[in-house]
Amino acid sequence: MIVEEVTEAGPEVVAAFQRLVPQLSRSSPPPTGAELAEMVAAPTTTVLVARNGSGDIVGTLTLVVFRIPTGLRAWIEDVVVDAAARGSGVGSALTRAAIAHATEAGARSLDLTSRPSREEANRLYRRLGFRQRDTNVWRFEVRT
Ligand SMILES: CC(C)(COP(=O)(O)OP(=O)(O)OC[C@H]1O[C@@H](n2cnc3c(N)ncnc32)[C@H](O)[C@@H]1OP(=O)(O)O)[C@@H](O)C(=O)NCCC(=O)NCCS
């Protein structure tokens, strides 16, 4: 299995997101090719994919690195591994690659959120060294 950065939002990548995003969210449609192209072109955004031994895309993670007044920070979003490929280290490999990329970029912290009901995900992040912060997570819904 390898983890690589997406550099072109071609049909294979679009199809992979169509397969993977419904396994992460029931309410969010998969990104269109144009939306993926926008993500890939954005200097702050790194879209990672994991490929199995046959070269098929079996997981993805998106990392955003951005500067704010308190320093260079990073967020991990939309981590998902194909149900058939779980439990063999794909999620860990994607997260480790994101940590390496954020570290290399000079980020001073790497944040993410994960609902308590996502037990596998929370175990994974804890295992890789993430520590739970005592803070409130807030959202303003712009669209219903
Ligand atoms: C959370 C998620 C990304 C984890 O992906 P994954 O590829 O299964 O993650 P890993 O394989 O690295 O780790 C999962 C388990 O497999 C184990 N594992 C890892 N490599 C292994 C191997 N080679 N052999 C056997 N087990 C292994 C890990 O120890 C871990 O065990 P645990 O469940 O007891 O903690 C995946 O379950 C998923 O996509 N879930 C739905 C979407 C989701 O919740 N996303 C996170 C949003 S915050």
The ligand as a Gaussian input file, in Angstrom:
#p B3LYP/6-31G(d) Opt

LIG

0 1
 C      -11.537000       5.347000      10.851000
 C      -10.995000       4.675000       9.594000
 C      -10.504000       5.757000       8.632000
 C       -9.823000       3.766000       9.998000
 O       -9.237000       3.236000       8.813000
 P       -8.462000       1.813000       8.826000
 O       -7.759000       1.703000       7.540000
 O       -9.372000       0.726000       9.203000
 O       -7.412000       2.107000      10.012000
 P       -6.233000       1.132000      10.465000
 O       -6.292000      -0.143000       9.698000
 O       -4.989000       1.913000      10.407000
 O       -6.605000       0.875000      11.978000
 C       -7.805000       0.184000      12.275000
 C       -7.517000      -1.045000      13.131000
 O       -6.811000      -1.994000      12.378000
 C       -5.646000      -2.402000      13.095000
 N       -4.588000      -2.714000      12.129000
 C       -3.814000      -1.830000      11.480000
 N       -2.951000      -2.491000      10.669000
 C       -3.234000      -3.811000      10.815000
 C       -2.718000      -4.993000      10.242000
 N       -1.728000      -4.950000       9.349000
 N       -3.272000      -6.169000      10.591000
 C       -4.263000      -6.219000      11.488000
 N       -4.812000      -5.128000      12.066000
 C       -4.289000      -3.948000      11.739000
 C       -5.311000      -1.222000      13.934000
 O       -4.509000      -1.574000      15.057000
 C       -6.664000      -0.752000      14.336000
 O       -7.132000      -1.527000      15.413000
 P       -8.285000      -1.009000      16.414000
 O       -9.543000      -0.965000      15.608000
 O       -8.277000      -2.038000      17.462000
 O       -7.886000       0.348000      16.891000
 C      -12.081000       3.792000       8.899000
 O      -12.619000       2.920000       9.874000
 C      -13.204000       4.577000       8.257000
 O      -13.094000       5.013000       7.120000
 N      -14.340000       4.737000       8.987000
 C      -15.524000       5.418000       8.457000
 C      -15.291000       6.896000       8.276000
 C      -14.702000       7.557000       9.523000
 O      -15.107000       7.298000      10.649000
 N      -13.732000       8.460000       9.283000
 C      -13.077000       9.213000      10.340000
 C      -13.690000      10.557000      10.433000
 S      -13.003000      11.496000      11.769000

